[in-house]
Amino acid sequence: MLRRTGRLVAALMLAATASLVGAVTTASPASADGCYTWGRTLSEGMSGADVRELQIRVAGYPGYGGVLALDSAFGPGTKAAVTRFQQAYGLSADGVAGPQTFNKLYALQDDDCTPVNFSYAEFNDCNSDWSGGAVSAATARANALVNMWKLQAMRHALGDQPIRVTSAFRSHACNNAAGGSATSRHLYGDAVDLGVSPHSLCKLAQQARNHGWNEILGPGYPGHSDHTHVAHKSSRTWSASSCGI
């Protein structure tokens, strides 16, 4: 009887140990999210659609003068951007995107994948379907999303104070009505004009240099006395002479 009781106790202890081990190996998983849920930890050398989704959300952390490539490849630039994102939010800054990083991203995004402080409606005053620009509606909308995440990073760097968007995507008709250039990046959905908010136009132009735009135009540049313009461009154009850039 004692031997049988001993075997029973041992079996119960083994089961409890196995249950504990299982709990340890699955502790603190990243929560599921209404927009996008990552299913694996991402680190340098990896690639895939999930890497690109990460790159979109850390596009505002390339470092001064940098632009992060959204190429689905987790290279040194992506690692550095993830590290800066982690540092900005007080996370363990190792450049590896795991549950802690993903949960912070989940907290920063709405179910339509826009960051919590910006919206598609705010970035399109022309129409509801993003048509009529220089690229397809889907591309214009996707470009606008990347700019939202860059602005979310910039907003956080400026003390989480509001940033006022005055113009973003424009169809050709909207661009003509606004007197925009025929080659305006607004036609691509990847340009944003920013108005005075808690921050001066010069403060916005200066800070923008840290958040992934190759085109920054502000006070001192012709036609930009009332806004700061940020956009994606293949070559760098920074001009806001009244602000020292």
C-alpha positions as CSV (number, residue, x, y, z in Angstrom):
1,M,0.0,0.0,0.0
2,L,2.8,2.4,0.8
3,R,4.6,1.7,-2.5
4,R,1.3,2.3,-4.4
5,T,0.8,5.5,-2.5
6,G,4.4,6.6,-3.2
7,R,4.0,5.9,-6.9
8,L,0.8,7.9,-7.0
9,V,2.4,10.9,-5.2
10,A,5.4,10.7,-7.6
11,A,3.0,10.6,-10.6
12,L,1.1,13.6,-9.3
13,M,4.4,15.5,-8.8
14,L,5.6,14.7,-12.3
15,A,2.3,15.9,-13.8
16,A,2.5,19.2,-11.8
17,T,6.1,19.7,-12.9
18,A,5.2,19.1,-16.6
19,S,2.3,21.6,-16.3
20,L,4.7,24.1,-14.8
21,V,7.3,23.7,-17.5
22,G,4.6,24.1,-20.1
23,A,3.4,27.3,-18.4
24,V,7.0,28.7,-18.4
25,T,7.7,28.0,-22.0
26,T,4.5,29.8,-23.1
27,A,4.6,32.7,-20.6
28,S,3.9,36.3,-21.7
29,P,2.9,35.7,-25.4
30,A,2.1,38.7,-27.5
31,S,-1.6,39.3,-27.5
32,A,-3.7,38.8,-30.6
33,D,-4.6,42.1,-32.3
34,G,-7.5,43.2,-34.5
35,C,-5.2,44.7,-37.1
36,Y,-2.3,42.4,-37.4
37,T,-0.8,39.7,-35.2
38,W,2.8,38.6,-35.4
39,G,3.3,34.9,-34.9
40,R,7.1,34.7,-34.3
41,T,9.9,36.7,-32.8
42,L,11.8,38.6,-35.5
43,S,15.5,39.4,-35.5
44,E,18.3,40.3,-37.9
45,G,18.6,37.9,-40.9
46,M,15.0,37.0,-41.1
47,S,12.6,38.0,-43.9
48,G,9.0,37.8,-44.8
49,A,5.7,39.8,-44.9
50,D,5.7,40.0,-41.1
51,V,9.1,41.8,-41.3
52,R,7.6,44.4,-43.6
53,E,4.6,44.9,-41.3
54,L,7.2,45.6,-38.5
55,Q,9.1,47.9,-40.8
56,I,6.0,50.0,-41.5
57,R,5.5,50.6,-37.8
58,V,9.1,51.5,-37.0
59,A,9.6,53.5,-40.1
60,G,9.8,56.7,-38.0
61,Y,12.9,55.5,-36.1
62,P,15.6,55.3,-38.8
63,G,17.9,57.9,-37.1
64,Y,18.9,61.4,-38.1
65,G,18.7,61.8,-41.9
66,G,17.9,58.1,-42.5
67,V,15.0,56.4,-44.4
68,L,14.1,52.8,-43.5
69,A,13.7,50.5,-46.5
70,L,10.4,48.6,-46.4
71,D,11.9,45.6,-48.1
72,S,10.7,42.7,-45.9
73,A,14.4,41.9,-45.0
74,F,15.4,42.4,-41.3
75,G,18.8,43.9,-41.9
76,P,21.0,46.3,-39.7
77,G,18.8,49.3,-40.5
78,T,15.7,47.5,-39.3
79,K,17.5,46.3,-36.2
80,A,18.6,49.8,-35.4
81,A,15.0,51.2,-35.9
82,V,13.6,48.5,-33.7
83,T,16.2,49.4,-31.0
84,R,15.3,53.1,-31.2
85,F,11.6,52.2,-30.9
86,Q,12.3,50.1,-27.9
87,Q,14.4,52.8,-26.3
88,A,11.7,55.4,-27.0
89,Y,9.1,53.4,-25.0
90,G,11.4,52.1,-22.2
91,L,11.5,48.5,-23.4
92,S,14.5,46.2,-23.4
93,A,16.5,47.6,-26.3
94,D,18.1,44.6,-28.0
95,G,16.8,45.1,-31.6
96,V,14.8,41.9,-31.4
97,A,11.1,42.2,-31.9
98,G,9.3,39.8,-29.6
99,P,6.2,39.8,-27.4
100,Q,7.2,43.0,-25.5
101,T,7.7,44.9,-28.7
102,F,4.7,43.6,-30.4
103,N,2.4,44.3,-27.4
104,K,3.5,47.9,-27.5
105,L,2.8,48.1,-31.2
106,Y,-0.6,46.6,-30.6
107,A,-1.3,49.3,-28.0
108,L,-0.3,52.0,-30.5
109,Q,-2.6,50.9,-33.4
110,D,-6.3,50.8,-34.1
111,D,-8.0,47.8,-35.8
112,D,-7.6,49.4,-39.2
113,C,-3.8,49.4,-38.7
114,T,-3.6,53.2,-38.3
115,P,-1.7,54.5,-35.3
116,V,-4.0,55.7,-32.5
117,N,-3.4,59.4,-33.0
118,F,-4.0,59.5,-36.8
119,S,-6.7,58.3,-39.2
120,Y,-7.3,57.7,-42.9
121,A,-10.0,60.4,-42.9
122,E,-7.4,62.9,-41.7
123,F,-5.1,62.1,-44.6
124,N,-7.6,62.4,-47.4
125,D,-9.9,65.4,-48.0
126,C,-10.5,64.5,-51.6
127,N,-12.6,61.4,-51.8
128,S,-13.3,58.2,-49.9
129,D,-11.7,55.7,-52.2
130,W,-8.2,57.3,-52.6
131,S,-8.5,57.4,-56.4
132,G,-7.4,60.0,-58.9
133,G,-3.8,60.4,-57.9
134,A,-0.5,59.5,-59.6
135,V,-0.6,55.9,-58.3
136,S,-3.4,53.3,-57.6
137,A,-5.8,54.0,-54.8
138,A,-4.3,51.0,-52.8
139,T,-0.8,52.4,-53.2
140,A,-1.8,55.9,-52.2
141,R,-3.5,54.6,-49.1
142,A,-0.6,52.3,-48.2
143,N,1.8,55.3,-48.6
144,A,-0.4,57.4,-46.3
145,L,-0.3,54.7,-43.6
146,V,3.5,54.7,-43.6
147,N,3.5,58.5,-43.1
148,M,1.1,58.1,-40.2
149,W,3.5,55.8,-38.4
150,K,6.3,58.2,-39.0
151,L,4.2,61.0,-37.6
152,Q,3.3,58.8,-34.6
153,A,7.0,58.4,-33.9
154,M,7.6,62.2,-34.3
155,R,4.6,62.9,-32.0
156,H,6.0,60.7,-29.3
157,A,9.4,62.4,-29.6
158,L,7.7,65.8,-29.2
159,G,6.2,64.8,-25.9
160,D,3.1,63.1,-27.2
161,Q,1.5,66.5,-28.1
162,P,-0.8,66.7,-31.1
163,I,0.5,67.3,-34.6
164,R,-1.9,69.0,-37.0
165,V,-2.3,67.7,-40.5
166,T,-3.5,70.3,-43.0
167,S,-3.1,68.3,-46.3
168,A,-2.0,64.8,-47.3
169,F,-3.2,62.7,-50.2
170,R,-4.5,64.7,-53.2
171,S,-6.1,63.5,-56.4
172,H,-5.1,65.4,-59.5
173,A,-8.3,67.5,-59.2
174,C,-7.6,68.3,-55.6
175,N,-4.0,69.1,-56.3
176,N,-4.9,71.5,-59.1
177,A,-7.4,73.2,-56.9
178,A,-4.7,73.7,-54.3
179,G,-2.3,75.0,-56.8
180,G,0.1,72.2,-56.2
181,S,3.0,71.1,-58.4
182,A,2.3,68.7,-61.2
183,T,4.9,66.4,-59.7
184,S,3.7,66.9,-56.1
185,R,4.3,63.9,-53.7
186,H,0.8,64.5,-52.4
187,L,-0.4,62.8,-55.6
188,Y,1.4,59.6,-54.4
189,G,-0.1,59.8,-50.9
190,D,3.3,60.0,-49.3
191,A,3.4,63.7,-48.5
192,V,1.9,65.5,-45.5
193,D,1.6,69.2,-44.8
194,L,1.7,70.2,-41.1
195,G,0.3,73.3,-39.5
196,V,1.2,75.1,-36.3
197,S,-0.1,73.2,-33.3
198,P,1.6,73.1,-29.9
199,H,4.8,73.2,-32.1
200,S,6.1,75.9,-34.4
201,L,6.6,75.1,-38.1
202,C,10.4,75.3,-37.5
203,K,10.2,72.9,-34.6
204,L,8.3,70.4,-36.9
205,A,10.8,70.9,-39.7
206,Q,13.8,70.3,-37.5
207,Q,12.3,67.3,-35.7
208,A,11.2,65.7,-39.0
209,R,14.9,65.1,-39.9
210,N,14.9,62.2,-37.3
211,H,11.8,60.4,-38.6
212,G,12.4,59.1,-42.1
213,W,11.5,61.7,-44.7
214,N,13.8,62.7,-47.6
215,E,11.8,65.8,-48.4
216,I,11.3,68.5,-45.7
217,L,10.3,72.0,-46.7
218,G,9.3,74.7,-44.3
219,P,9.4,78.4,-43.6
220,G,11.9,80.2,-45.8
221,Y,11.2,77.9,-48.7
222,P,8.9,79.6,-51.3
223,G,5.2,79.0,-50.6
224,H,5.8,77.3,-47.2
225,S,5.4,80.2,-44.8
226,D,2.2,78.7,-43.4
227,H,3.1,75.0,-43.2
228,T,5.9,72.4,-43.0
229,H,5.9,69.8,-45.7
230,V,7.3,66.3,-45.3
231,A,7.4,63.6,-47.9
232,H,9.1,60.5,-49.3
233,K,11.5,61.2,-52.2
234,S,14.4,59.2,-53.7
235,S,16.9,62.0,-53.1
236,R,17.1,64.3,-50.1
237,T,15.7,67.8,-50.3
238,W,15.7,69.7,-47.0
239,S,15.0,73.5,-47.1
240,A,13.6,75.7,-44.4
241,S,16.1,78.5,-44.3
242,S,14.1,80.5,-41.7
243,C,14.6,77.5,-39.4
244,G,18.3,76.9,-40.1
245,I,18.0,73.9,-42.4
